Amino acid sequence: MPDVLHDIALLLRLRLRHGRTEIIRWLLVTGSDFEKDAKLSDRIYQVYAVVLIFGAFVLMWLAFLNSAAKVGVALGATTCAQLAALLWIIPVMTCVALSAHWLLSCPVKLAHPDILWLTSALLPSAWIGEGLIVNGFVAAVAGVLFGFAVGTMLQSVVTPAATATLLAVSLLGAVALAWIVGLMRYRVAGRFFRIDMTLLVQANALYAELQPLRSWALQAPGAYERLRRRKLMAVRRPFLALPNLKGRRFFLARAALSHVRQREGIADLVVWGASIVPLGALLTAAPGDIGILLMWLMATVSLIPRARELTRVFADDGRVRLVSDAIACSRFELLLLDSLPATAFVVLLALVVTGVLGCAHPISIHWGVAICTILSMSTTLLFAGGLDPAGATSACGGPRFELAVAGYAVLVPTLALASSVLSAIVGCAYVLTLGVRCRKWLSRS
């Protein structure tokens, strides 16, 4: 037992060092290297930058709590009591989702140094204990923050502190159970608490290969994701087959099959279809708190690169000129055919989520504006991908895709603060203009 505790402590110290390196890497966005820039003037600027970032997050958190309290008041005590009775769904869904995730991907991540030394020098049971502690801590912190926000909304029937404590404890248990479930496939036969390190190393081959390129995830996230996906596809056997179709139906089926085979990109479509697009539609159809609008805008801008999955099939065709040149249709039509399955998925998912959230919303929703915004925002992603299928640079010096999507995200919801109908009209005009420009661009390229 003392040897296990010693190994767990060693792993935790290693995890802290990895966390420190990751934080320093993220803080490079401030323009300063917190590890190398050690002059007094550099340290003063670094303190200023950290205080500024921390202050911004605190203000956003307070604005979020204020909005949650307003929603709770509008819902009323009866509805809040019904929602409070359903809080058990959160840890259950978390346990199911994490169990499925850790069964598909190894819960223990090992880089090359870990594989070469730690797996042979440390007891296998130490990896179980370290993983439970780290993931449990993250779950508890998330439970406290999320529980306090939910408790603020439901404060007419429960207290924020009690809700935070309840969710922290329940999420801690849910994550611990999911962690153990995920490790079951790596245990030694007949030994419940013994991990087969050979299986663990084999499962981490791809992760260890990509770990030295982790800095790309911040500096060039698109290039890192493309490299990661190529390596995944190289070791994955193709499944399913194209149906015997002709004409446009063939291209539609091929595009849908491509998304199914490269299933990692479906998560990107879900992020946009289940959160960014429907929340943008609600903010446009029922404008309200500017703090929520700013938080949505920040999330949208940070997630723009993930929206490239919508036109990823068209971008893949463009990289292989022998394929695109042999297709008997214009590049604009190929864009529409290659992107229609993903666009339809995002639109349908956004309509469902908007309908559910809109029906539970305490204020009236202009449904025509909401539907119009969903269509125009999704189509903006499609045409922006046609303008910039491979990361081209615009006259402004930035990628056309990011500029086109960010322009819509800033313009349309902001105009909704003055008039929802006006913002919907401007959104449609924005999409039409973008579509015309996309068609001209593709006809020349």
Secondary structure as GFF3:
##gff-version 3
##sequence-region A 1 445
A	DSSP	alpha_helix	2	26	.	.	.	ID=ss1
A	DSSP	three_ten_helix	27	30	.	.	.	ID=ss2
A	DSSP	alpha_helix	40	84	.	.	.	ID=ss3
A	DSSP	alpha_helix	89	104	.	.	.	ID=ss4
A	DSSP	alpha_helix	112	113	.	.	.	ID=ss5
A	DSSP	pi_helix	114	118	.	.	.	ID=ss6
A	DSSP	alpha_helix	119	121	.	.	.	ID=ss7
A	DSSP	alpha_helix	124	153	.	.	.	ID=ss8
A	DSSP	alpha_helix	160	183	.	.	.	ID=ss9
A	DSSP	three_ten_helix	184	186	.	.	.	ID=ss10
A	DSSP	alpha_helix	197	203	.	.	.	ID=ss11
A	DSSP	alpha_helix	205	210	.	.	.	ID=ss12
A	DSSP	three_ten_helix	211	213	.	.	.	ID=ss13
A	DSSP	alpha_helix	216	219	.	.	.	ID=ss14
A	DSSP	alpha_helix	221	235	.	.	.	ID=ss15
A	DSSP	alpha_helix	248	261	.	.	.	ID=ss16
A	DSSP	three_ten_helix	263	265	.	.	.	ID=ss17
A	DSSP	alpha_helix	266	271	.	.	.	ID=ss18
A	DSSP	pi_helix	272	276	.	.	.	ID=ss19
A	DSSP	alpha_helix	277	285	.	.	.	ID=ss20
A	DSSP	alpha_helix	290	302	.	.	.	ID=ss21
A	DSSP	three_ten_helix	304	311	.	.	.	ID=ss22
A	DSSP	alpha_helix	312	319	.	.	.	ID=ss23
A	DSSP	alpha_helix	321	326	.	.	.	ID=ss24
A	DSSP	alpha_helix	331	360	.	.	.	ID=ss25
A	DSSP	alpha_helix	367	387	.	.	.	ID=ss26
A	DSSP	alpha_helix	400	415	.	.	.	ID=ss27
A	DSSP	alpha_helix	420	444	.	.	.	ID=ss28
###
